[in-house]
Amino acid sequence: MILVNTDYIAGKELEMLGLVKGSTIQSKNIGRDISQGFKTLVGGELKSYTEMMNDARALATKRMVEEAEALGADAVVNIRYASSAVVQGAAEVMAYGTAVKVR
């Protein structure tokens, strides 16, 4: 599966199959949430949350690819990511793009 954030693949003719997306909502356990809360007092990277968001993006991407494969796609173009807080300590991450068949 070819994944690109452009609306084309150089030198390829594409047949558009449709919008595909994948999403997940993730949170950290309460112990990690408390420790990260203390970290905000002194500043610096919240590594636990960075890891959580990286995991969420990977899972959302995997789900988007599975949806594209179900349509018979060879690639997903124009990929974008969006995130939003659902509740304190939990975030939704969505990956979306256009599934295409390479001709």
Backbone bond lengths (Angstrom), bond angles and torsions (degrees), N, CA, C in turn:
res aa  C-N    CA-C-N  psi(-1)  N-CA   C-N-CA  omega(-1)  CA-C   N-CA-C  phi
1 M - - - 1.460 - - 1.530 107.91 -
2 I 1.317 115.32 124.51 1.463 121.01 176.60 1.526 107.87 -90.07
3 L 1.325 116.75 130.06 1.461 122.21 179.60 1.524 108.32 -122.91
4 V 1.344 116.57 120.86 1.462 120.92 179.28 1.524 110.56 -137.37
5 N 1.338 115.65 154.99 1.461 118.88 178.01 1.528 111.96 -99.53
6 T 1.327 116.58 10.35 1.468 121.35 173.54 1.531 108.41 -98.32
7 D 1.331 116.68 166.12 1.468 118.99 -179.32 1.522 112.09 -92.39
8 Y 1.323 117.11 15.97 1.460 122.20 178.89 1.526 108.74 -151.85
9 I 1.334 115.23 166.57 1.459 122.34 170.41 1.521 104.84 -122.85
10 A 1.310 116.43 119.44 1.467 121.55 -173.61 1.527 111.55 -51.14
11 G 1.334 115.22 127.80 1.453 121.93 176.23 1.513 115.20 77.97
12 K 1.322 118.49 6.07 1.470 121.39 -178.56 1.517 110.75 -117.76
13 E 1.324 115.42 141.98 1.458 121.27 172.33 1.519 106.77 -93.97
14 L 1.331 117.15 131.98 1.460 121.65 -173.77 1.524 112.27 -116.55
15 E 1.314 114.99 140.15 1.465 122.00 171.85 1.522 106.55 -105.43
16 M 1.329 116.84 118.76 1.459 121.45 -178.26 1.524 110.32 -74.06
17 L 1.327 116.73 130.56 1.462 121.34 179.60 1.525 112.50 -105.76
18 G 1.321 117.26 -26.75 1.456 119.58 177.99 1.514 113.47 139.46
19 L 1.311 114.56 173.13 1.455 122.98 -179.60 1.529 109.96 -71.40
20 V 1.317 116.02 135.64 1.464 121.41 173.21 1.524 107.86 -128.90
21 K 1.323 115.34 150.58 1.456 119.36 -179.43 1.513 110.10 -150.85
22 G 1.301 114.21 160.78 1.451 122.11 174.16 1.508 107.27 -145.83
23 S 1.327 116.64 145.58 1.460 118.31 179.73 1.520 110.64 -148.27
24 T 1.304 114.62 163.96 1.458 121.99 175.45 1.522 108.19 -156.09
25 I 1.311 115.63 153.78 1.458 122.05 171.92 1.520 105.75 -119.77
26 Q 1.334 116.07 125.19 1.455 120.28 -176.55 1.519 110.30 -128.99
27 S 1.335 114.33 154.07 1.462 120.49 176.03 1.519 108.87 -145.12
28 K 1.308 115.59 162.45 1.467 122.02 175.29 1.527 108.21 -98.46
29 N 1.330 115.31 159.08 1.459 118.12 178.70 1.527 110.37 -70.49
30 I 1.305 116.42 163.54 1.460 122.15 -173.04 1.529 111.91 -60.96
31 G 1.329 118.26 -36.89 1.463 121.03 178.58 1.513 111.80 -61.50
32 R 1.323 116.10 -46.08 1.471 120.71 177.83 1.523 110.40 -65.88
33 D 1.328 116.65 -37.69 1.454 120.54 -178.87 1.528 110.16 -62.88
34 I 1.309 116.55 -42.05 1.478 120.53 179.05 1.528 110.28 -65.49
35 S 1.344 116.96 -45.64 1.472 119.41 -178.89 1.530 111.35 -64.06
36 Q 1.326 116.93 -36.15 1.461 119.86 178.18 1.533 110.57 -71.09
37 G 1.326 116.46 -30.34 1.461 120.66 176.04 1.521 110.99 -63.13
38 F 1.332 117.56 -40.93 1.466 121.28 176.11 1.527 110.71 -64.19
39 K 1.323 117.13 -35.80 1.463 121.81 -179.74 1.525 110.52 -62.03
40 T 1.317 117.89 -31.63 1.464 120.10 -179.70 1.523 111.68 -66.52
41 L 1.328 117.42 -21.40 1.465 120.78 178.78 1.526 111.78 -70.70
42 V 1.331 117.18 -34.07 1.468 120.55 -176.93 1.527 112.53 -102.95
43 G 1.311 117.57 -14.05 1.456 121.19 179.31 1.513 112.65 89.43
44 G 1.302 115.63 169.60 1.455 121.34 -179.99 1.512 111.78 111.19
45 E 1.324 114.75 176.32 1.463 120.76 -178.51 1.522 111.30 -70.95
46 L 1.305 115.70 137.26 1.466 122.12 174.49 1.527 107.01 -91.90
47 K 1.333 115.87 83.14 1.460 121.12 -170.91 1.521 113.04 -59.74
48 S 1.300 118.00 -34.76 1.458 120.75 178.84 1.527 111.08 -62.73
49 Y 1.326 115.84 -39.84 1.462 119.78 179.02 1.527 111.58 -75.32
50 T 1.321 117.26 -34.71 1.460 120.37 175.17 1.524 109.31 -59.72
51 E 1.314 116.14 -45.96 1.469 121.32 178.31 1.529 110.92 -61.89
52 M 1.331 116.40 -43.09 1.466 120.65 179.62 1.529 110.53 -60.45
53 M 1.336 117.53 -44.12 1.464 120.58 -178.44 1.526 111.26 -69.80
54 N 1.326 118.21 -36.87 1.468 120.65 175.70 1.523 110.69 -62.50
55 D 1.336 116.72 -43.74 1.464 120.91 177.51 1.533 110.96 -62.56
56 A 1.327 116.09 -41.06 1.467 120.72 -179.43 1.525 110.95 -65.19
57 R 1.332 117.52 -42.53 1.477 120.40 177.89 1.525 110.86 -62.87
58 A 1.331 116.39 -41.67 1.473 119.91 179.68 1.525 110.80 -63.06
59 L 1.322 117.65 -42.73 1.465 120.94 -179.69 1.529 110.96 -68.39
60 A 1.332 117.43 -42.09 1.472 120.53 178.15 1.527 110.56 -62.17
61 T 1.329 116.73 -40.63 1.465 120.87 178.11 1.523 110.36 -63.89
62 K 1.324 116.91 -44.51 1.472 121.23 178.72 1.528 110.74 -58.25
63 R 1.315 117.32 -43.81 1.470 121.00 -179.92 1.525 111.66 -67.25
64 M 1.336 117.13 -36.44 1.460 120.76 176.32 1.525 110.25 -64.10
65 V 1.333 117.17 -43.96 1.464 121.62 179.27 1.523 110.43 -62.74
66 E 1.320 118.06 -41.22 1.472 121.24 178.27 1.528 110.56 -60.69
67 E 1.325 117.05 -40.68 1.468 120.66 178.41 1.533 110.24 -65.82
68 A 1.333 117.15 -39.53 1.466 121.37 178.20 1.525 110.82 -65.51
69 E 1.333 117.33 -42.41 1.466 121.28 178.43 1.518 111.05 -61.23
70 A 1.328 117.34 -36.86 1.467 121.37 178.67 1.531 111.25 -63.96
71 L 1.327 117.29 -26.21 1.468 121.40 177.20 1.529 112.28 -87.16
72 G 1.334 116.47 -5.50 1.458 120.47 -178.47 1.519 113.53 85.08
73 A 1.314 117.19 22.31 1.462 121.68 -176.83 1.527 111.93 -76.09
74 D 1.333 114.65 151.24 1.463 122.33 172.48 1.520 111.10 -99.54
75 A 1.338 115.90 -18.93 1.459 120.23 -174.94 1.529 109.86 -156.38
76 V 1.324 114.54 163.47 1.461 121.57 169.93 1.521 106.00 -126.24
77 V 1.320 115.65 124.63 1.461 121.25 -179.48 1.524 109.97 -110.49
78 N 1.323 114.51 163.89 1.466 121.71 177.04 1.534 112.05 57.73
79 I 1.317 116.44 42.32 1.473 121.48 -177.66 1.521 109.97 -70.57
80 R 1.309 115.04 137.09 1.468 123.18 176.69 1.522 108.62 -134.90
81 Y 1.326 114.75 156.50 1.462 121.99 175.46 1.513 108.38 -123.93
82 A 1.321 115.22 144.82 1.461 121.31 174.99 1.518 107.54 -137.25
83 S 1.318 116.52 147.94 1.458 119.81 176.68 1.516 109.43 -141.40
84 S 1.310 114.22 153.94 1.456 119.60 177.42 1.522 108.95 -154.46
85 A 1.312 115.81 149.98 1.459 121.15 176.37 1.524 108.39 -77.48
86 V 1.319 115.76 133.60 1.463 120.51 178.06 1.528 108.93 -96.33
87 V 1.314 115.92 -53.32 1.462 124.51 171.05 1.518 105.69 -141.05
88 Q 1.326 117.56 170.68 1.466 119.22 -179.83 1.523 109.62 -59.09
89 G 1.324 116.33 126.51 1.457 121.35 178.39 1.520 114.58 88.02
90 A 1.337 117.90 -0.15 1.464 121.01 178.89 1.522 109.19 -131.84
91 A 1.329 115.16 140.90 1.466 119.54 -178.39 1.517 109.89 -137.15
92 E 1.329 115.08 146.20 1.456 121.13 172.06 1.520 107.53 -98.28
93 V 1.315 115.98 136.34 1.453 121.79 173.61 1.517 107.38 -122.70
94 M 1.328 115.86 132.55 1.456 121.01 178.25 1.520 109.11 -124.25
95 A 1.317 116.38 135.61 1.460 123.13 172.44 1.525 106.09 -114.33
96 Y 1.330 117.16 134.97 1.464 119.67 179.34 1.524 110.25 -148.19
97 G 1.316 115.09 155.60 1.447 121.23 179.82 1.517 109.83 -172.48
98 T 1.329 115.58 -169.53 1.451 121.76 -179.47 1.531 108.96 -109.35
99 A 1.328 115.93 121.50 1.470 120.98 176.79 1.524 108.17 -76.40
100 V 1.335 115.70 135.38 1.461 120.54 -179.20 1.526 110.45 -136.14
101 K 1.318 113.95 157.08 1.459 122.40 172.63 1.526 105.69 -110.96
102 V 1.322 116.56 129.45 1.467 121.15 178.56 1.514 108.24 -81.21
103 R 1.347 117.62 128.99 1.471 121.73 -179.81 1.499 110.45 -92.47
